[in-house]
Amino acid sequence: MKVIYKITYPNGKIYIGKDLTDSINYFGSANNELIEKDYARDQKRDFTIHKEIIWESETATDSEISKLEAKYIRKFESNNPEIGYNQWPKFKNEK
């Protein structure tokens, strides 16, 4: 099973990613330094994230999954630094 997932951090920010193996133990490749800046040392001591599968397929190609990942990143605006931790595709503030 191939999946697109959304991770929600304690501060409410999100990260959208893809997993081509549907591993229960995979939580994405978000930039660690970017996330760490938002948390004090004591906040890191008890840290809970929420992982939600927002799309899945047994037949989609890797290329289709990559395109869908970008679509969901834009849909949820997780590439907007105020909303999430995705750094690609670059956020374009159209306001």
C-alpha positions, 0 to 999 in steps of 0.5 A: 500500500502506498500512502499520503499522510499528514503529521500534526505536531503539538503546536498545530503545524503540519507536515504532508508526506508520502510513504511507498511502503505504508510503514507504521513507524515512518514519520516523514523526512521533515527538516529536524532543525526547522521543527526544533526551533519551535520547541523549548527543551522542556517541550521536547521531553514529552512530545506527541505527534499525530499521523493520519493517512489522508490517501492510499492506493495499492495500484498508484505509481511512484510518479502518481504518488509524488504528484499527489503529495505536492497536490496535498501540500498545496491543499493544506498549505503545509509549505506555508511556514506559518502552517507547516514544515514542508519546504517543497514546493515553495510557498507562494503567498498570493494574498 
